[in-house]
Amino acid sequence: MRGARLAWNPAAYAASFRRAVRVSLVATAAFFFFRYGFERPVAATYALFGTVALGGLSRIPGTGRQRAALVLRVLPVCWLLVAVGTYLSVRTWSAVLGMLVVGFALAFAAVGGPRPAGTAPGLQLLYILPSFPPYDPGSLGDRLVGTTAGLALLAAAEALLFAEPVPPTYRERASDALGTVARCAHLLSLPPYTLTDADRAAAREAGQALRSLNVPEAERPAGPGVRDRALAHTGLATRTLLSRLAQLPAPPREPAPEVLAVLRAVAELAAATGACLRSGPSPVAPYEELVAARARLSALSGGGPAEVSAGVSDGMSDGVGPSGVPGCSVAARFPPAVLREHAAVLEVADAALVTGAAADRAVRGRHAVVEAPRGLFWYATVRAPALWWHRLRGHAGRRSVLFQNAVRIALALTAARLVAGVDTLPHGFWAMLATLTLTRTTMDETWHTIRLALAGTLAGALVAGGVLTAVGTDTAVYAVLLPVWMLFVFTVGPVRGVGWAQGLFTVLVALVFAQLAPSTWRLAEVRMLDVLVGSAIGAVFGVLAWPRGAHDELRHAAAELLRRAAEIVVATTASVAGGGAVAAPSGAPGHRSLHQAVILAESAYAQFQSEPSRFGSTGPPATLPKVDWQATLIAGHHTLWGSERLLEPPLVELAPGAAESIGTLGERLAGRMLLVSAALDPGGDTPTAPVPMIDPAFTKAAAGPPGTPRLYYATAAWLESLASDLTRIAGGGPAAGEGPPAGQPVKSSAGSRLQGGHRGAGGGRR
């Protein structure tokens, strides 16, 4: 990591230079305008540090125009922070209490997505600056004027200087992927009714383009609003649809006309949905056509959710055959291979319908016209404040890494403000700035950062002391040096790392404050002391507050997700086996406990990816480097989607043999989910016996008892896809439809071996 930062990277320096030009030009121009044009040092200070806060310290994702728009939107928030900080600085206790509340609120705003998360550090600085003495409400006007001028000029510079290429939006990416869906579905409706290797590779590539890691932060649909949620839903459904199409096996014979009609309708709906995402009309007609085609195929194969109302062409009832045996009617006419084919094609249809409904809501929000079950799109009729509250409440607990990060930084900043106030540190906000910029999510990374920062600050203090001693009080020299040095700071610092950044910034603040008041070499000494104090506070809270960051939390979150998924699997299969007599736990939205577990696991996984692979003395579990955490998230989504689809009323009553088989299969899979969960987050009594991941019960379930309806095969296919997810978790391999399976055994920290090698029929990668 360190070597990569020190390596010559022209592209990185070019990007950093463009950013540095914007910040340096605006900050120095605003500073000189107020300092020397109007003799307003307070306004000059706030203009400079406001620009540095949102232009240098913040990492706002997106293009220049997107950043400019965000800066203007948060300008009222900046006014509020400056005003509150100014009035609370009257006493140390009020400033400390305000720092605790404001620090937590700004850090916790990261639940709103990458933009609030990237803006938070700069907003923290804009509150820190006025929260120190002198208590001078009379200067509030100058503070607000300086802040406004600096940020307005920054927005103009971001929008006008160095225009950047606009990357494709997530809607455009999803539209392109749906073009691939339409092509694949069309090919599957024509002889030889299968995809070539090149077509499957294209489907995998289209699915990969929608993965969050391959999408620029500014384009990721991560917000709590209706459109963002629906767009994320669209991406997930599209990836699932691509995977389902890529895995459709070659049919044993020419497919029935009803199967081909479904595939053609899927192709038409995918094309119409792609056009909708590019501001075209809602795909109402293709959606209704696919609903009708799906109903005809469902009635042909017999048995399954929402199929009784479709009717059966030969006049027999959907659930009872001529012999009086439940579930033994139309299904008896088809061999198991054909029924499995029908089940797979109906899964494709379901994924396509979800994609069309989600895309319409992503484009039109609450004004969408495509009808869909409210349970799946529970958020579509909920107002924005309620959606924000739902997001905040979902992360308001110690198991959320976003909550942990907010608590850590709020407590560290509060302690730094208390120490600065009690000890009356000169320029105490430098100590808080050091705490803000040097505290990391893991103790090991915090300590590594602090070592580099202290070394850089010491070197910078020596240079600053020499400059202050040599130049003395000649402000003209400092004024000439300031823009050149600022350009150098913001070009080199972000590329070379925290040590260089701290050292160069130490010289920069010396050049600024030497123009505000007569300064000596002791200013560099104060800077060194403040950074040392801030670093020590950051280190203390790095030890006390979740020192391992997301490394431990991800294991716990993934294990909890699998435990909740196991509960849903047992309840769903019991309900299917009982013909709906056993109700699966549900709520609004959907299976609430599993929804919450997926949310926490996704946030922990996102932070885990940003943290370095260094561990403390306890060391990681032996499985950690090999676990496919993404497959755990996939298993959660597959559990939710499959359960909701299978439990749509009315349910067909299965024959006793089929009901017993599907119930046993669900219980066995749930048991393996619990064993994998224990291996991910082991306890002192975790079993160590080998656990084969390939269950022979799936082989027996493939044939099915005589006369078994299609609902049985749909449920078995769902369970088989979840078993495939478990194998990928244990083997660290890619998801189905996105690469070959990894069937290598993995040893857990408890000593057990999760033996891979099973590959099922399910699902796209999240």
N, C-alpha and C positions, 0 to 999 in steps of 0.2 A: 504493500500500500504506500509506504513512504517513498519507495523507489519510483513508483508510478507518478507521484506528485513531482518529484525532482526531475523526471525525464523531460526532455524538450518536446513540447507538444504545440506545434504552431496553431492548430485549430483552437485549442483551449486558450492560448494567449490572445488570439484574435478576438474571440468572444468576450474575454475578460477586458480587453482594451476598449471594445465598443461600449461596454457597460461603464467602464471607468471614465470615458470621455463624457458621457451623459452626467454622471454624478459629479465629476470634478468641475465641469463647466457651470452647472447650475449652482452647486454649493459655493464655489468661490465668487461667482458673479453676485449671488444674493448676499453673501457675507460682505463683500466689498461695498455693495450698494448701501447697505444699512450702516456699516461700520464707518466708512469714510465719506459717503455721500450725505448721510443724515445724522451722523454721530449718535447712532442708536445701537450700542453694543449688545443690549439684550435681544433686540430684534435680529441682529446679525447672528448671535449665537443660536437662536432657535431656527433661523433660516438654514444655517449650515447643518445643524444636527438633525433637523427634520428631513433634509435631503439625504443625509448619510443613513438615517434610520430606515427609511422606506426604499432608498435606492441602493444602499450598500449592505446594511445588516440584514434586511429582509431578502428572502429568495422567492419572489413572486413568480410563479410559472406563467408561461405564455409568451406571446409576441409583444412587441413594444406597445401597440395599440391596446392590447388586452391589459397590460400592466398599467398603462395610463388611465384607462377606464376604472380600474380597481382603486388606484390612488385617489381619484376624484370621489369615488363612492365612499371611501373611508375617511375623507377629510372631516366630515362632522364628528366622527369618532375621535379623531385627533384633537379637535377643539375641546371636546368633552374631557379627554384625558389630561390635556394641559390645564384646563380650568380646575378639575378636581385635584390634580396634583398640587397646583398652586395653593389652594385653600387648605388642603390637609397638611401642608408643610408647617402649619403654625405650631404644632407640637410633635415631638418624636412619636408619641403613642398613636396619634391620629395618622401620621404618615406610615407607621408600621402596619396599622390595621388596614389602611387603604391599600398598601402594597400586597397584603395577603389576599384581599378580595379581588383587586384588579389583576394581580399576577395570575391567580387561578383562572379567572374568567377569560383572560386573553389566551392563556395556554390551552384551556379546555375548548376554545373555539375551533381547535383543529378537527373536532368531530364534523365540522361543516365541509371538509374537503381540503384539497391541496392549497387553494387560494387563501382561506383563512389561516391555515397552518403556516404558510409562507410569510404572511403579513404580520403574524403575532410578534416575532422578535422586535421588529421595528416599532410597533405600537407600544411594546413594553418600554423601549428606550424613551419614547415620547412621554410616557408617564414618569419614568425615573428622573428625567432631567428637571422638571419643576417641583419634584417632591422633596427637594433639599433646601435648606436656608440659603439666602435670606427669605423670610416670610414677607412677601411684598405683593399683595393683591393689586396695588396700583400699577405694577408692571405687566398685568395680565394682558392689557391691550397690545403692548409691544410683543409679548410672547405669541399671541394669536396672529398678529400681523406677520411676524417673521415666519411662523410655521406655515401659514397660508401661502405666503409668497414662495417659499422654498418648494412646497409640494405642488403648487400650480405650475411653476417652472419645470419641475421634474416631470410632471405629466406631459407637458408640451415637448420636452426633450425625448421622452420615451416614445411619443407618437410620431415625431418628425425626424429624429436623427437615426441613421442606420436602419432603414426599414428591413425587416426580417421576412423571409419566406413564410407564408402561412401554411402550417401542416394541415393535412386533411382532418376534418372534424371526426368525432366518433360516429356521428350519423352517417357521414360519407363512407367511413370504413365499414359500418354495418350494411350500408346499401351495396357496396362492392361485394361483401361476403354473401349477401342474399342473391346477387347475380350468379355467384358460383352455385348456390343452392338450387336456383332455377335450372341451371344447366345440368347439374347432376340428376335432379328429379326427372327432367325431360329424357335424359339418356336411359334412366332406369325404366322408363315406360316404353322403350323401344328394344327390339331384339339386339343383343342377346340378354337384355334385362339385367345387366350388371355393369359395374364401373371398371375401367382399366386402372392399372397402377398409377398412371399419370393423373387420372381424374381424382383418385383418392389423395394423391400428394397435393393436388390443387386445393382439395377440401381441407386438408390439414393446414396448409399455408394460410388459407382464408380464416380458419379458426384461430391460428396463432396471431394474426394481425389484430384480433379483438382482445387479446390478453392484455391486462392492465400494464404489465411490464413493458409491453411493446407500444404503448400509447403515451404520448407526451402528457405530463401531469395536468397541464391546463385543459386538455381535451378529455380527461377521464370523467365519466358521469358519477361523481362521488358525493354530490350534495344531497340534502334530505328532501328536496322539493319533488313534486309529482313528476316533472319532466325528466329530472336526473334519475330518479328511481326507475321510471319506465324505460329510459334509455339503457340503463344497466341491465334491466330485465330483458330488453331486446337483445343485447349482446350475448347474455347467457343463453337465451333461447336459440339464437342463431348458431352459436357454437354447438349446442346440443343437437340441433337439427343437422348440421354438417356431419357431426360424428355418427348420428343415426343412419344417414344416407350412405356414408362411407363404409359402414359395417353391414349393410343389408347383404345377405348372402345370395348367391345365384339361386334362383328358384328351381325346385326339382322338376318342374314342367312349366309350360307356358302359363303365366299368371292369369287369373280370372279377369274378366272385363272390369269388375268392380275394383280390383287392385290397381289396374292400369289407370282407371278413372281417378282414383285417389292421388296417384303419383302425378298425373297431369294437372290436377287441381292444386297440388302442392307447388308445382312449378309456376303456375299462373299466380298463385297468392304470393310466392316469394318475389316474383318480378314486380307485382303491384306494390308490395310492401317496400321494396327497395326504392321505387319511384316515390312512395309516400314520404320516406325519410329524406328525399331530396325536394321536399315541399310540393309533392304531387298530391292528388286526391286520396282520401281514405280508401283502403282496399275493401270496401263493403261487399261488392258483388263477388269478387274472388273468394272472400272469406265465407260468404253464405254458400257458394258452390262447393267449397271444400267440406263444409258442415254436412251438406246433403250427400256428397260422395262418401264421406266417412260413415254416415248413417246407413247407407246401402251396403257397404262392406261389412259393417258391424252386424247388420241383420243377416247377411249371408253366412257369416261364420258363427253367429249365435252366441249369446251369453256374454255379459260384460256391462260396464257402466253405461248408463244412458242409452240402452239399446232396446228396451221393451217397447218404448214409444215409436221406434222406427218401424216395427212390424216385421213379419216374416212372410216371404212370398208364397210358401207352400201351405200356409194356413195353420201350421202347428204353433203351439204356444212357445214362447221363448225360453221358458225355464223347465218345462216338463215334456218329455218325449212320449211317443206312443206307448211305451212300456210302462209309463207312470214313474219312471226313475227321474228324479230331478237332474237337470243339466244334461239330459241325454237326447235332446231333440236334433236340431239342425247340425250340431257339432258332430253327431255320429256319422254324418255323410262324408266327413273329411278326415284324412289321415293326420297324425300329429304334426308332420312336417309342414303341411299346408296351413294348419291352424297357427303354428309358430310364425309362418310367413305373414299371415294376416295380422297377428299381434304386433309384429315388427313394423309393418306398414302403418297400422293404426297409431303406433307410437310416433312415427314420422308425422302423421297428420296432426296429432295433438301438439307436437312441438311447433309445427307450422302455424297452427291456430293461435298459440300463445305468442309467437313472434309477431303475427299480424296485429293482434290486439294491443300488445305492448308498444309496438312502433307507432300506432295511431295515438296512443296516450303520450308517447315521447314527443310527438310533433304538436299535438293539440291540447295536451293536458286534460283538464276536466271537461273540455268540449269535444272529446273523442266521440265518434259515432259508431265505431265497431263495438258490438255488444260482447261482453265476456263475463264469466263468473266473478262476482265481487270478491269472493274469498281470495282469489289469486291476485287480484289488483285492489286490495283493500285500501291502498293509499290514494286511489284515483279520485275519491270523493272527499278526502280529508283536507282541511284547510292548512295553509303553510305553517301557522303557529303550532298547530297540533302535530304536524310532521316534525318540526324542530324539537318539540317537547318529547316526542317519541324517540328521536335520535339521542337527545341529551340523557333521557332516562335510561336508555339502553346502555349507555357508557358510564352512568353514575354508579360505579361500584369498584371495589378494589381489584377486581379481575380484569378490568379494562386497562390496556396499556396507555390509552389516551388519558384516562383518569390518573393513572400513576404518574405520567409525565407532568400533568398539570399540578398535582400535589407536590412533586419533587421540586419543580422550578419555583412554585409559589412560596414554599417554605424556605428555600435557599435565598430567594430575593428578600423575603421578610427578615430573615436572620441578618443578611447583609445590611439592610436598612437600619435595623436595630443597633448593630455594631457601629455603623457609621454615625448614628445619632448619639449613642452613649459616649463613644470615644471622640466625637467631633473630628472625624477624619477630614482633613482638607481635601476638597474635590472627591468627597465620598462616593459620588455617583460613578466614579471610575471603578470602585470596588464592586458596585452592583452590576456595572457593565461587564466586568470580568466574570462575575458569577453567571450572568445571563449567557455569555458567549462560550464559556468553557465547560459548563455542566453538560454531561452527556447522559444517555439513557442507561449505560452500564458503567460500573465502577472502573473496570479495566480501561475502557475508552476514556473516561474522565481523567484518570491518572495519567494516561499516555498523553492526552491533550494538555494537561496542566504542566507536565515536564517540558514539553515543547514551548508552551506559552511563556513560562518563566524564563527559559533560556533566551527566547526572542525578546522578551521585555527587558531583560538585563542588557542585552546588546543594544537595544533601542534607547534605553536610558543613558547608556554611555555616550552614544552619538548625540542624543538630545542635549545632554549636559555640556558636551563640547561645543555644540552650536550656540547654546544660550550664553556660554562663557565668552566665546569669540565675538559674537555679534552684539551682545549687551542689549540695549534698549532701542536699537535702530529698527523701528517697525517696518521701514521701507524694504529692508532685506527680507524680513519674514513674509511680507506681502508678495514679493517676487518669487520666493521659494515655494509658497503655499500651493499654487495651482500645479506646478511641476511635480512637487512631491506627492500631492494627492493623486494625480494621474498615475504615478509610479506605484503608490500604495494599492489602489484598487485594480491595477493591472496585474501586479506580481503576487500580492497577498493571496487572492483566491486560488491561484494555480499552485503556488509553492507550499501552501499549507499554513496551519495555525501559528507555528513559530515565526515565520516570516511576517504574517499578518499582524501579530501582536507587536513585534519589533518595529515595523514600519509605522504602525498606528501610534506608537509611543512618540515617535518623532513628530508625527502629524499634529497630535494634540498640543505638543510643545510649541509648534509654529502658530497654532491658532490662539492659545492663551497668552502667548507673548505679545500678541496684537491687542488683547483686551485689557491687560494690566501689565505693569513692569514685572519681569520674571527673571529669576536667576537659575543656576544649575540645580537648585534645590527642587524646582518643579519636576525634574526627572526623578529625583529621589522620591517625591510624593507619589508619582505615577507608579514606581516600582513597588512601593509599600501598598498602595491600593490594589494592585493586581495580585500581590501576594495574599492579602486579606481575602479578596474575592475568590481566589483559587482555593484557599483553605476551606472556606465555607462551602464551595461547590463540592470539594472532595468529601467533606463531612456528610453532606446530604446525599452524595452519591453512594456512600457506605450505608447510611441509615434507611434510605428509601428505595427499595427494590433494586439492589445493586447489580443484578444480572439482567436487567431490562426485560426484553421479550423472550430471551432464551428459555427461561423456566416457564414463563407465562404461556408460551406457545405450546409447550408439552401439555400443560394443564388444560388449556382451552381445547386442544385437539382431542384429548382424552374425554373431556366433558361432552364434546360434540358427539363422539362415538357412543357414549353412554346414552345420551338423549336419542340418538338415531336408533339404538337397539330397542328402546322402549317403543318408538313409533313402528318399527318393523314388526314387533310382536303384536302390537295392537291392530295394525293393518291386516296382517295375515289372519289373525283371529276373526276380524270382521269379515274378510272375504270368505273364510272357511265357514262362518256362521250365516252367510247370506245377508249380512248387515245387522244381525242380532246383537253383535258385540260392537260397541261404538268406540272408534279410535279417539284419543284425546285431541281436542281441537279448541280453537279460540280465535280471537281476532287480534292479530292476523294469523290465520292458519294454526299450525302447531307452534304455539308461542314459545315454549321452552327450547325447542330445536332452532327456531328462528333466532332467538337471543344467543344461543351457543354459536351459531354460524357467524353472527355479527362480531362477537368477541374474538372468535378464531381468525376471522379475516383481518381485523385491526392488528392483532398480535402478529400475524404473518407478514403484514405490510411493514411493521416496524422491524421485525426479525430480518427482513431482507436488507434493511438499511444499516444494520449493525455489523461491526467487524466480527470475524470468526476467531475471537479470542475469548478465553474462559478463565475464570478464577481458579483458585487452588482446588476447589471441589471437582472440577472437570465436568464435561458434558456426559450424558448417557452414551453408551456405545452405539445406540441406534441413531443418534441425532444427525451425524453427517450424512447418513444414507436414507433417512426417512424422506418420502415425498410428501411434504406437508400440503402441497396443492391438491394431492389426491384425497386428503382428509376433507378439505373444503368441498371437493367434488362429491364425496360420499354424502355430506350433509345436504347439498342441493338435490342430489338424486333421490335421497330419502324423502325429502319434502315433496318434490314434484311427483314421484311415483305414488306416494301415499294419497296425495290429493286427487290424482287422476283415477286411481283404482277405487276410491271410496265415493265417487260420484254416484248418487242414487239413480235408479234402483239397482241393487246388487242381485246377481243371479245365484240361486241356491245350488251349491255343488253337491254331487253325489258323495256319500259317506267316505268312499276311498279317496276321492280327490280332495275333499275337505281335510281329511287326516294328513294326507301327503303335504299339502301346502302349509298347514299349520306347523307340522314338524319341520319343514324346510325353513320357515321363518324363525322358529325358535333356535334352530341350529346356527343360522346365520347371525342372529342376535348374540348368541353365546360367543361366536368368534369375534364379533365387534367388541364385546366386553374384554376378551383376552388381548386384542390389539390395543384397546384403551389402557389396560393395565401395563402393557409393555411400553407404551409411550410415556406414561406417568406412573412408574412403579412405586409400590409401597413396600413395607418391610415384609409382608406376607404374600407378595406376588408369586404365583406358582412358577416353577422353573421347568416343568416338563415340556417336551417338544409338542407343538401344536401344528398339525398339518393344515395348511390353508385350502387345500383341495378337498372338498367335501364330496364323498361318493354319493350323497343323497341327490346332488344335482344331476348326476348321470341317470339315476332312476326317474327323476322328475321329468327328464326330457321327453320320455315316451308318453307318460301320463296314463291313467286308467282309461279303459274303453269308454267312449262316449263323453269324454271330458270337454266342456265348453272352452271357448277361446279365453275367457276370463282367467282360467287356470294357467294357461300358457303366458298370458300377459303378466300375471303375478310372478310366475317362475322366472320369466325374463328379467323382471325388475330385481328380483333377489339375486339372480346370477350377475347382473351388472354391479350390484353392491359388493358381491364377493370379488369381482374383478377389481373394484376400487380398493378393497382390503389388501389384495395382493400387491397393488402398486404402492400402497402406503408402506408395506413391509419391505418391498424391494427397491423403493426409490425410483421406480421407472416412470415413464411418461404415461399420460392418460390415454384411454382408449380413443382411437381415431386420430391420435397426434404422435404416434411413434410406436415402435415395437415394445412389447412388454418386457419387463426385467424380472426374470424368474429366479434371482439369486436369493438364497437364504440370508437373513439378517439376524444377528445376535442382539438381543435386547440387553438393557442394563441389568435386568434381573436374571440373566443367564439363559432365558428361553430362546428358542429359535422359531421364527415365524417363517414357515417354508412357503415360498412363492411358487409360481408356475401355472396358476389358474387364470384363464382369461375368459371373461364373460361377454355378453352381447351389449353391455350398456355403455352409455352415455358420453356426452361431450365434456370437454374440459372447461372448468370455470376460469 
